[in-house]
């Protein structure tokens, strides 16, 4: 059982406390009356059936108890109804190589990418989303799902040390993306490659052409700046150096990302320091033709406040009509 307004249940504790307070206060008043004038007390209460008063009060309090439960919106069991979703399959391929730690984008390339992708996922409606992480190799991190809350949790946990095999293999990432799609439909498949474009293999364009022949659209997103930035390494204020001891400046290779997008029949975007860099991508997804993702059963709790409300009404009604006056004996 769950409750739509569970905070209302706090009133039950308040009621119990109040009832205990009233009980002790009433006993004190009766005790005081007995001590002052026992005859007056007997005269005032001779027509009242004390046991009936107790029963009447308990009926009323029980009715109020069930009324509080009804007001909290109890939900019991499940109600199942069919839901039809229309959308596209979106596979996000996110670069987690060490160069994504470069701070030419505030606070870092990876942090900026996660920030924009977070907002993109939150704006999806009916689309399935998957996440692939890659560096020197790639890994299907999250299979296609419509559970956006889960996708956001997975996205938030991504760091540059997730892939032990460092480097940047765009071709490996795209090959993994091709296998991430679960059906054979030629349309409605989007790959969003998010990277700084440092490719250590050079086979990505051929893979993008292959994906396009299979009906996929390869969009690419550059993260970083032409100016480039240093790559943090080790302790604070230390940066990665080459074999000669010179600081390594990582620059975005927008040209290879543009070529991949062209080969994959998609668009090239840029995550920069500008606010809301994801909006263009979102608009592109929204403008696409949608397919029926799935027709499935959606379970939800069914309200049961009516039962508790009826029980409450019965107890309160009985309490009001329950007699407390002693009947005269003939």
C-alpha positions as CSV (number, residue, x, y, z in Angstrom):
1,X,0.0,0.0,0.0
2,X,1.1,3.5,-0.7
3,X,-0.4,7.0,-0.1
4,X,-0.8,9.8,-2.5
5,X,-0.6,12.4,0.3
6,X,1.4,10.5,3.0
7,X,2.0,13.7,5.0
8,X,-1.6,13.6,6.1
9,X,-0.8,10.5,8.1
10,X,1.0,12.8,10.5
11,X,-2.4,13.9,11.7
12,X,-3.0,10.5,13.1
13,X,-0.2,11.0,15.5
14,X,-1.6,14.4,16.4
15,X,-5.0,12.9,16.9
16,X,-3.7,10.2,19.2
17,X,-1.8,12.7,21.3
18,X,-4.8,15.0,21.5
19,X,-7.1,12.1,22.5
20,X,-4.7,11.1,25.3
21,X,-4.6,14.8,26.5
22,X,-8.4,15.0,26.5
23,X,-8.7,11.7,28.4
24,X,-6.5,12.7,31.2
25,X,-8.0,16.2,31.4
26,X,-11.5,14.8,31.6
27,X,-10.4,12.5,34.4
28,X,-8.9,15.4,36.3
29,X,-12.1,17.4,35.9
30,X,-14.2,14.5,37.2
31,X,-11.9,13.9,40.1
32,X,-12.1,17.6,41.0
33,X,-15.9,17.6,40.8
34,X,-16.1,14.5,43.1
35,X,-13.8,16.1,45.6
36,X,-15.9,19.3,45.8
37,X,-19.5,18.1,45.5
38,X,-20.2,14.4,45.1
39,X,-24.0,14.9,45.2
40,X,-23.9,17.4,42.4
41,X,-21.9,15.1,40.2
42,X,-24.4,12.2,40.8
43,X,-27.3,14.5,40.0
44,X,-25.8,15.7,36.7
45,X,-24.8,12.2,35.5
46,X,-27.6,10.1,36.8
47,X,-29.4,10.0,33.4
48,X,-26.2,9.3,31.5
49,X,-25.0,5.8,30.7
50,X,-21.2,6.0,31.2
51,X,-20.5,2.9,29.2
52,X,-22.6,4.2,26.3
53,X,-20.6,7.5,26.4
54,X,-17.3,5.6,26.2
55,X,-18.6,3.5,23.2
56,X,-20.0,6.7,21.5
57,X,-16.6,8.4,21.8
58,X,-14.7,5.4,20.5
59,X,-17.0,5.1,17.5
60,X,-16.4,8.8,16.7
61,X,-12.6,8.6,17.1
62,X,-12.5,5.5,15.0
63,X,-14.5,7.3,12.3
64,X,-12.1,10.2,12.4
65,X,-9.1,7.8,12.2
66,X,-10.5,6.2,9.0
67,X,-11.3,9.6,7.6
68,X,-7.7,10.7,8.0
69,X,-6.5,7.6,6.2
70,X,-9.0,8.3,3.4
71,X,-7.7,11.9,3.1
72,X,-4.1,10.6,2.7
73,X,-5.2,8.9,-0.6
74,X,-4.4,5.2,0.0
75,X,-3.5,3.3,-3.2
76,X,-3.7,-0.5,-3.3
77,X,-2.9,-2.9,-6.0
78,X,-2.3,-1.9,-9.6
79,X,-4.4,-0.8,-12.6
80,X,-3.0,-1.8,-16.0
81,X,-3.6,0.1,-19.1
82,X,-2.0,0.1,-22.6
83,X,0.4,2.9,-23.4
84,X,1.7,3.7,-26.9
85,X,4.9,5.7,-27.3
86,X,6.2,7.3,-30.4
87,X,9.7,8.5,-30.8
88,X,13.2,7.6,-32.1
89,X,16.1,5.5,-30.8
90,X,18.9,7.8,-29.6
91,X,22.3,6.3,-28.8
92,X,24.6,8.8,-27.0
93,X,28.2,8.0,-27.5
94,X,30.3,9.9,-25.0
95,X,34.1,10.3,-25.0
96,X,35.7,9.5,-21.6
97,X,39.3,9.8,-22.6
98,X,41.6,11.9,-20.4
99,X,41.5,14.8,-22.9
100,X,37.9,15.3,-21.9
101,X,39.2,16.7,-18.5
102,X,40.7,19.7,-20.3
103,X,39.4,22.9,-18.9
104,X,39.1,25.1,-22.0
105,X,35.4,24.6,-21.4
106,X,34.2,25.5,-17.9
107,X,34.5,23.5,-15.7
108,X,35.8,20.7,-18.0
109,X,34.8,19.2,-21.4
110,X,33.3,16.2,-19.8
111,X,31.4,18.2,-17.2
112,X,30.0,20.5,-19.9
113,X,29.0,17.5,-22.1
114,X,27.2,15.8,-19.1
115,X,25.4,19.1,-18.3
116,X,24.0,19.6,-21.8
117,X,23.2,15.9,-22.2
118,X,21.3,16.0,-18.9
119,X,19.0,18.7,-20.2
120,X,18.6,16.9,-23.5
121,X,17.5,13.7,-21.8
122,X,15.1,15.6,-19.6
123,X,13.4,17.0,-22.7
124,X,12.9,13.7,-24.4
125,X,9.4,12.4,-24.8
126,X,8.6,8.9,-26.0
127,X,12.2,8.4,-27.3
128,X,14.4,5.6,-26.2
129,X,17.9,6.5,-25.1
130,X,21.1,4.5,-24.7
131,X,24.6,5.5,-23.5
132,X,27.9,4.3,-24.7
133,X,31.2,5.4,-23.1
134,X,34.5,5.1,-24.9
135,X,38.2,5.9,-24.9
136,X,40.7,3.5,-26.5
137,X,37.8,1.0,-26.4
138,X,34.1,1.3,-26.0
139,X,31.4,-0.1,-23.7
140,X,27.6,-0.2,-23.9
141,X,26.9,1.5,-20.6
142,X,23.1,1.7,-20.7
143,X,20.9,-0.2,-23.2
144,X,18.0,1.5,-24.9
145,X,15.4,2.5,-22.4
146,X,12.6,5.0,-21.8
147,X,13.5,5.2,-18.2
148,X,14.9,8.7,-18.3
149,X,15.5,8.9,-14.5
150,X,17.8,5.8,-14.8
151,X,19.5,7.4,-17.8
152,X,20.2,10.5,-15.8
153,X,21.6,8.5,-12.9
154,X,23.9,6.6,-15.2
155,X,25.0,9.8,-17.0
156,X,25.9,11.5,-13.7
157,X,28.3,8.6,-12.8
158,X,30.4,8.9,-15.9
159,X,34.1,9.8,-15.3
160,X,37.2,9.8,-17.5
161,X,38.7,6.8,-15.6
162,X,35.8,4.4,-16.6
163,X,37.7,2.9,-19.6
164,X,41.1,1.5,-18.6
165,X,42.3,1.4,-22.2
166,X,43.0,5.1,-22.8
167,X,43.3,6.8,-26.1
168,X,40.4,7.8,-28.4
169,X,38.9,5.2,-30.8
170,X,36.0,6.8,-32.6
171,X,35.6,3.8,-34.9
172,X,35.2,1.4,-31.9
173,X,32.6,3.7,-30.4
174,X,30.6,3.9,-33.6
175,X,30.7,0.1,-34.1
176,X,29.4,-0.4,-30.6
177,X,26.6,2.2,-31.3
178,X,25.6,0.2,-34.4
179,X,25.0,-2.9,-32.3
180,X,23.1,-1.0,-29.6
181,X,19.9,-0.7,-31.7
182,X,17.5,-3.5,-31.0
183,X,15.5,-3.8,-34.2
184,X,16.0,-4.0,-37.9
185,X,14.0,-0.9,-39.0
186,X,16.0,1.2,-41.3
187,X,14.8,4.6,-39.9
188,X,14.4,6.3,-36.6
189,X,17.9,5.6,-35.4
190,X,20.2,8.5,-34.2
191,X,23.7,8.3,-33.0
192,X,25.0,11.3,-31.1
193,X,28.8,11.2,-30.9
194,X,30.1,13.6,-28.3
195,X,33.8,14.1,-28.3
196,X,36.8,16.4,-28.7
197,X,37.6,14.7,-31.9
198,X,41.0,13.3,-31.0
199,X,41.1,10.1,-33.0
200,X,44.0,7.7,-32.7
201,X,42.9,5.2,-35.4
202,X,41.3,7.1,-38.3
203,X,38.7,4.5,-39.4
204,X,35.6,6.4,-38.0
205,X,34.5,7.9,-41.4
206,X,34.3,4.4,-43.0
207,X,32.2,3.2,-40.1
208,X,29.9,6.2,-40.3
209,X,29.3,5.5,-44.0
210,X,28.4,1.9,-43.1
211,X,26.0,3.1,-40.4
212,X,24.3,5.5,-42.8
213,X,23.8,2.6,-45.3
214,X,21.9,0.8,-42.5
215,X,19.5,3.7,-42.0
216,X,21.3,5.4,-39.1
217,X,21.9,9.1,-38.7
218,X,25.3,10.0,-37.2
219,X,25.3,13.4,-35.5
220,X,28.5,14.7,-33.9
221,X,29.1,17.2,-31.1
222,X,32.5,18.9,-30.6
223,X,33.3,19.6,-26.9
224,X,36.1,22.2,-26.3
225,X,37.7,25.1,-28.2
226,X,40.0,25.7,-31.1
227,X,42.4,27.3,-28.6
228,X,42.6,24.1,-26.6
229,X,43.4,23.5,-23.0
230,X,45.8,21.6,-20.6
231,X,44.9,18.2,-19.4
232,X,44.8,17.9,-15.5
233,X,47.0,15.0,-14.3
234,X,47.8,13.7,-10.9
235,X,47.6,16.2,-8.0
236,X,46.2,19.8,-8.1
237,X,47.8,22.2,-10.6
238,X,49.6,19.4,-12.4
239,X,49.1,18.8,-16.1
240,X,49.9,16.0,-18.6
241,X,53.2,16.3,-20.4
242,X,54.8,14.5,-23.4
243,X,57.9,12.4,-23.3
244,X,60.0,15.5,-23.6
245,X,58.4,17.1,-20.5
246,X,56.4,19.7,-22.5
247,X,52.9,20.5,-21.5
248,X,50.3,18.8,-23.8
249,X,47.6,21.2,-25.1
250,X,44.5,19.3,-26.3
251,X,42.6,21.0,-29.1
252,X,39.3,20.1,-30.6
253,X,39.5,18.4,-34.0
254,X,36.3,19.8,-35.4
255,X,37.2,18.7,-38.9
256,X,37.1,15.0,-38.3
257,X,33.8,15.4,-36.4
258,X,32.3,17.3,-39.3
259,X,33.5,14.6,-41.8
260,X,32.0,11.9,-39.6
261,X,28.6,13.8,-39.6
262,X,28.7,14.3,-43.3
263,X,29.5,10.6,-43.9
264,X,26.7,9.6,-41.5
265,X,24.1,11.8,-43.1
266,X,23.8,13.9,-39.9
267,X,24.6,17.3,-38.4
268,X,27.6,18.8,-36.6
269,X,27.1,20.6,-33.3
270,X,29.3,22.3,-30.8
271,X,29.1,22.3,-27.0
272,X,30.8,25.5,-26.0
273,X,30.7,27.9,-23.1
274,X,27.4,29.2,-24.5
275,X,24.3,28.4,-22.4
276,X,21.9,25.7,-23.6
277,X,24.0,24.3,-26.3
278,X,21.8,21.2,-26.5
279,X,18.7,23.1,-27.9
280,X,19.7,22.7,-31.6
281,X,20.1,18.9,-31.1
282,X,16.7,18.8,-29.3
283,X,15.0,20.7,-32.2
284,X,16.5,18.2,-34.7
285,X,15.2,15.2,-32.8
286,X,11.7,16.8,-32.4
287,X,11.5,17.5,-36.1
288,X,12.2,13.9,-37.1
289,X,9.5,11.4,-38.1
290,X,8.6,9.2,-35.1
291,X,7.9,5.5,-34.9
292,X,5.9,3.5,-32.5
293,X,8.5,2.5,-29.9
294,X,6.4,0.0,-28.1
295,X,2.9,-0.7,-27.0
296,X,3.2,-2.0,-23.5
297,X,1.3,-2.3,-20.2
298,X,1.8,0.6,-17.8
299,X,1.1,-0.3,-14.1
300,X,-0.1,2.3,-11.7
301,X,-1.6,2.3,-8.2
302,X,-5.4,2.5,-8.0
303,X,-7.0,4.8,-5.5
304,X,-8.8,3.1,-2.6
305,X,-9.8,6.1,-0.5
306,X,-13.5,5.3,-1.1
307,X,-13.3,2.2,1.1
308,X,-11.8,4.1,4.0
309,X,-14.2,7.0,3.5
310,X,-17.2,4.7,3.6
311,X,-15.9,3.0,6.8
312,X,-15.4,6.4,8.3
313,X,-18.9,7.5,7.4
314,X,-20.4,4.4,9.0
315,X,-18.6,4.9,12.3
316,X,-19.3,8.6,12.5
317,X,-23.0,8.1,11.7
318,X,-23.4,5.4,14.3
319,X,-21.6,7.6,16.9
320,X,-24.1,10.4,16.4
321,X,-27.2,8.2,16.7
322,X,-25.8,6.0,19.5
323,X,-27.9,6.7,22.7
324,X,-26.1,7.7,25.9
325,X,-29.2,8.5,28.1
326,X,-30.6,5.9,30.4
327,X,-34.1,4.9,29.6
328,X,-36.6,5.2,32.4
329,X,-37.9,2.0,33.8
330,X,-41.6,1.5,33.7
